[in-house]
Amino acid sequence: MTKYQPDEAFAHRLDAEDPLRSYRDRFYIPGDAQRGPVIYFCGNSLGLQPKGVRESIDQELKDWAELAVEGHFEAKTPWYSYHEAFRESGARLVGAKPGEVVMMNSLTVNLHLMMVSFYQPTAERYKILIDGPTFPSDTYAVKTQVVHHGYDPADALIVAQPRAGEHTLRSEDFEAILDREGERIALVMFAGVNFFTGQVMDMAGIAAAAHGRGCVVGMDLAHAAGNVPLQLHDWGADFAVWCNYKYLNSGPGAVAGCFVHERHADRADLPRFAGWWGNDPETRFKMQLIPDFAPQSGAAGWQVSNPPIMALAPLLASLGMFDEVGMTSLRTKSELLTGYLQYLIDLQPGDRFEVITPRDPAARGCQLSILVHDEPKSLIRALQAHRVVVDFREPNVIRVAPTPLYNTFHEVWRFAGILDGQSAAR
Ligand SMILES: *Cc1c(COP(=O)(O)O)cnc(C)c1O
C-alpha cells in the first residue's frame, strides 16, 4: 500500500502540509512575470540564490567603506576571525565537532591540500582507491598527486566500478578490493553521494573497512553536504571536502568546506602547505620575529590565506538557513519529495525511463538519475519547452534533483506530467 496518490489535488495537499513550505519564498527563482517561475530541479549543480545573500554582501561592502582596515576587528562579523562564524553551524551540518570544520578555498584545492597531508605513499603502501563513476576533477587531483610522488597512476590508482550491467557500486565490491589490495593502499577517497547516480555510499562502513586495513580515509561530500545527514566525527573519516554552491546555495564557485578529524587537530608532524592564516593567531603578526610555522589547532590550521570576505559573506545567509532548519527535518521532507517523484515515474507506461538511482530511500538523497532509453534529446527539448531546468549527462541520463528547501510537490507532479506527455506521444 503506497502512501502516495497520482492526482493533482494530492500534490497540493502535500504542499499544504509541508512544514518547510515557507522557505521557498526566501529564494529567488528564475522566471518571468508572464509565465511564472521555472521548475528548478538543478540544485545538485547550482543552488538558487537565498534572498538574504544580498544583505550579507551589502554588510561587508558597508563595513569596508566605513571602516576600511578597522573592519578586521570592528566589522559586524570581524574579518580577522570571519571563518570562525562557521565553526558551529558548519560542524552541525556535517556531524562534526566545531574545531573539525573550516570554510576555505574551493573543493578541489582543499582536496589537494588534504592529500598533501594525508597521502603519504611509501614503497609498500602507495595506492589510492577511489569510486566510480568518478567526477573528473577528483580524478585529475588524485592522478596528479600520484605523479607528484613519483608513481604511475596506471599502477597506483584503483577505481572501484559498478559491475557490468549495473549502474551503482556495491559496498561489498569496494570492500573486496580492500581485502585484496588493502595493504598496498595508502588512501581511500570516495564520494559520499555519487554525482552521477545519486547513490549514497555506506560512508561509515567503508571508513571502518578502510581503517581496518590501515588506510587513510578521505571523503568527497560535494553531493552529500546539505543533502543527507552526515556524522563525520563518529564515522571517523580522516578528512572530507565539499563545495557550498550545490545543495548549500552559497553561489557560483562559493568558498568550500573542509573537515579534518579531531585526532589530527594538533599533528604538527604532518606535512602541509602552510600559509599565515593556518598559523596560531596569537603569533600570526610577529611575522619577521617568528619565522617557523606554528599551526593552530584543528581544521583551521590548514588555512593558507586570509579569508575572501566577499566570497564568504553569502555563506552566512545560506548556511544559516540550514542551521535553522536542521538536517533532520530537511531529510524528512527530502525523502517524501524524492519518493513522490519515484512513485510518479513508476506509474509511467512502457519502459522508456529507468531510474538508475537506488530505490532504497536510505541509499539516495534528493536526486534521481533517469536513464532515457530512446530519444533522450527529444525529452530534453520537451522539458526545456516546459521550462524545467534539469541536468543532462551524455549520452542519455538526466539528473533530477527536487530539493526540500525550495521545491514543491506540485512541481514534481507537473514534471511527471511532462514525462507522461512524452510517453503518450510515442
Ligand atoms: C561539484 C564537484 C566538484 C567541483 O569541484 P570544484 O573544485 O568546486 O570546482 C568536485 N568533485 C565532485 C565529486 C563534485 O560533485
The ligand as an SDF file (V2000), in Angstrom:
LIG
                    3D

 15 15  0  0  0  0  0  0  0  0999 V2000
   30.9110   19.5480   -7.9810 C   0  0  0  0  0  0  0  0  0  0  0  0
   32.0320   18.6240   -7.7120 C   0  0  0  0  0  0  0  0  0  0  0  0
   33.3640   19.0790   -7.7470 C   0  0  0  0  0  0  0  0  0  0  0  0
   33.6690   20.5030   -8.1040 C   0  0  0  0  0  0  0  0  0  0  0  0
   34.9630   20.8940   -7.7730 O   0  0  0  0  0  0  0  0  0  0  0  0
   35.3120   22.4310   -7.5900 P   0  0  0  0  0  0  0  0  0  0  0  0
   36.6870   22.3920   -7.0660 O   0  0  0  0  0  0  0  0  0  0  0  0
   34.3030   23.0130   -6.6580 O   0  0  0  0  0  0  0  0  0  0  0  0
   35.2240   23.1030   -8.9200 O   0  0  0  0  0  0  0  0  0  0  0  0
   34.3660   18.1610   -7.4690 C   0  0  0  0  0  0  0  0  0  0  0  0
   34.0690   16.8750   -7.1580 N   0  0  0  0  0  0  0  0  0  0  0  0
   32.8010   16.4160   -7.1170 C   0  0  0  0  0  0  0  0  0  0  0  0
   32.5230   14.9870   -6.7800 C   0  0  0  0  0  0  0  0  0  0  0  0
   31.7530   17.2720   -7.4110 C   0  0  0  0  0  0  0  0  0  0  0  0
   30.4990   16.8190   -7.3930 O   0  0  0  0  0  0  0  0  0  0  0  0
  1  2  1  0
  2  3  1  0
  2 14  2  0
  3  4  1  0
  3 10  2  0
  4  5  1  0
  5  6  1  0
  6  7  2  0
  6  8  1  0
  6  9  1  0
 10 11  1  0
 11 12  2  0
 12 13  1  0
 12 14  1  0
 14 15  1  0
M  END
$$$$
